[in-house]
């Protein structure tokens, strides 16, 4: 089995087995090839995924905590101004501007 390290290198890796013979255990401890890489820590391997500025109502629900219906009501009543908090995408769907949403929250 091979492990992939952060710099695009594949390094052979052996897993130790509790039922393996002594010679297998010593082979598992000895590297098969010298490497210049090190194991990646959990902190180095973590990835942050940021949403786009404009998101559909379903994703805005997860990000804001408002239901789709609550957001639709805010749009219908004019609580959220078109062009500031929401827009029509080129395909006609409503998208929420997360920057505009944050400004709206901070304005209260």
N, C-alpha and C positions, 0 to 999 in steps of 0.2 A: 504494500500500500504506500502511496506517496502523499505527502502533505504539501500544501501550497503555502508559501510564505509571502509576505507583503511585497517583496521586490520582484515578483514574477518568476521566482525560482521554485522548481519542484525538488523536494528533498525526500529521499526514502525514509520511511518511518515504520518501525515494527512495534506491534502491540505485544505486551507480555501476557501470557496465558498461565493461570494458576496451575493448570494440569500439564504444563510443558516440562520437558526434561531439563536437567541442569545445563546441558550444552545449549539448548534453546534459550534458556534464561540468560546465559552469559552473552549469547549472540544478540539478544534484545538490548542488552546494556551497551554493547560496543557499536559505535556508529559504523555504518557500512561505507560511507564516504565522508570526507571532511567537509564541513559546511562553514559558511561565513554568516549565516543567518541566526537569528535567535527567535524564541517563541514570542508571539504577540500577546501582550497582556489584554485583559478584558477592556481596560480603558482605551487602549490603542485601537481595538477592534470595533468599538461602538460607532454607530453611524446615526446621524441626525437627518431626518427627512423633513423638509419644510414644504408646506403647500404653496401652490401658485397664489398670486395676489388675488385673482378672480377664481372663485370656486362655485360649483353648483350647489343648490340648496341642500342636497343630501349630505355633502361634505361639510357645509357650513353648520349643519345641525350638530355634527360631532365636534366641531371646533368652538362653537359659541354656546351650545347648550339649549338654544331655542329650537323648537320643533319647526318642521317645514310649514305647518299651518300657521304658527305664530309669526314666522317671517313673512308669509304671504299676507297676513293681516296688517303687519306694519307697513308693507308696501302699498296695499290697497288704501289704508287710512292716510297715507302720506307721512307717516312717522319717519320712514326712511326715504330720503330724496333720491330720485333717479339721477344717475350720474355721480352721486356722492357715495352712497352705500350700496347701490345695486345698479345693474345695467342689463340690457338685452344683448346677449351674445349675437354674433352674425347669423347663427342658426335659429334665433328667436327665443332661445331659452334664457331664463333669468339666472344671472350670476351675481354673487355677493362679492363686493370689493372689501377684502379683509382690512385694508388700510382705512377705508372709509368707515367700516364698522367700528374699528378701534377709536377713531376720532369721535364717532357718535357716542360711544360708551363714555369716553373721557369728557364729553361736553355736558354731561348731566351732573 
